Amino acid sequence: MLNDKTDTPVPSADIDAIIDVINFNDQGLVAAIAQQLGSGEILMMAWMNAEAIRETLSSGMVCYYSRSRNKLWRKGETSGQTQKLVDFRWDCDGDTILLVVEQTGVACHTGRKNCFFNALRDGKITTIADVVTDPKKLYDK
């Protein structure tokens, strides 16, 4: 989203160049990790295809690809819990994207701040984060 540190959309030719260096898997997808600006908290992992990358870089709002629904998933379209893109990065192999975002509300569909609330503690599976927002309030509108 950032184009010379402004909120102007990334030019189409630049988006094409980025998509050309991404190594998509056999399903045409690439892993994308969302990280909160400032705190560095890892919020979630989802998948993107070329169309989701194009929309994200053009609009500045994060768009993923939903494998279960087989369509684009605009983060927050049903819950209102959006992600504004601050920085778009990819790793050395081009097979993982890092999205630095400004998260509005919770990132996880369970109503937690992030999706990584399960942990191994003292040899036991433990929930380490409480629900912040009742998911029914997010999705049953």
N, C-alpha and C positions, 0 to 999 in steps of 0.2 A: 504494500500500500504506500509506503513511504517513497516518494519520488523527490529526491533532493531535500529530504526532511520537511516536506510539506504534505498536506492531505490531498494533493492532486492525484488522480488516477495514474497508474503506470501505463505508459504508451503500449499499444497493441504489439508493436515490433519487439519491445523489451519483454513482454509477456511470452511471446513466441520463443524468444531466445532462452528464457528460463525453462519453459516446458521442454525444449529440446535437450536440456542437460539433465532433466529428471529421469531416473531409471525406474519406470513403472514396472510392476510385476506382470505376470501372465494375464491377470484380470484387468490390466490397465489402471491399477491403483498404486498409490504410494502412501506409506505411513506418515501421519502428521501428528506432531505433539504440540499441544497448546500450553504455553507458559505465561504466567501472569507478569505483566510489566512491574518492575520495582521489586517485588518480593522474590521473584524467581520461582514461585510455587508452580509445580507441574500440575496442570488442571485436568488434562484428559489426553487420550490418544484416539484418533479416528482415521478414516481413510479419505483420500482425495483422488479424483481423476483429473484429467487435463481441463475439463469443463469447470470443475470446482475451483481449480487454481486460477483459471481465467476470471471467473466471477469474483473470487476473493480479491485478486489484484486490481480488478477494474472498479469494484464497489467499495473496497476498504472494510467490508464486513465479512467475517469468515463464513465460508460455505464448504461443507464436506460432501462426501458421497455416502449414502446409506446403503450398505450391502443388503440389509434385510428388506428394505423397501425398493431397492434397485432404482434409486433416483437421487437427485441432488437434495441435500439437507442443509438448509440455511439455518445456522445456529441461532436459536431464539425465535424461529418463525411461529412456533406454537406456545412456547413457554415465556417468551419475552426476555429470556436470559441470553443476551447477545455477546458476541466477541468482536471488538473493533481491532482490526489489524494494526499493529505498530511496526513490526519488523518481520520480514519473510526471509528465512534462511534454509539452507539445505546442507547435508553432511558431505563429507569427502567422496563418498560413493554415489551420491545423488539419489539414494534410496530411502531417505528419511527427511522429512521437512520439519523445521521448528518454526512455529508461529508464536511470536511474542505478541500478546494481546492485552487489551483492557477489557476484562470480564465484567459484565453487568449482571449482578445477582450471582446465583450458584451456577457452577459448570456442569454438575452431574444431574442426570434425570432422577436420581434418588433424593434430590434436595440437599445434597452436601456440597461444600465449596469445591471439592474436586472428586474425581472418580477413584482415587487411590486411597480408599478408607479401610481396606482389608490389609492385615499385616500378620506376620508370624511373631508372636511374643511368648517367650518362655515355652516354646514348642507347641503353642496352640494358635489356631486361627482366631484373630481378635479384630473387632471393629474399633478403629481408632479415631473416628470422627462422627460426631452427631449430625443428625438431619437438621439443617438450618431453616429450610422452607419446605412445608408440606407439599409433596409432589402433586397431590390432588388440586392444590391451589394453582399450580403451574399449568396443568394439562386439562383439568376439567372445567373449562370456561364456557 
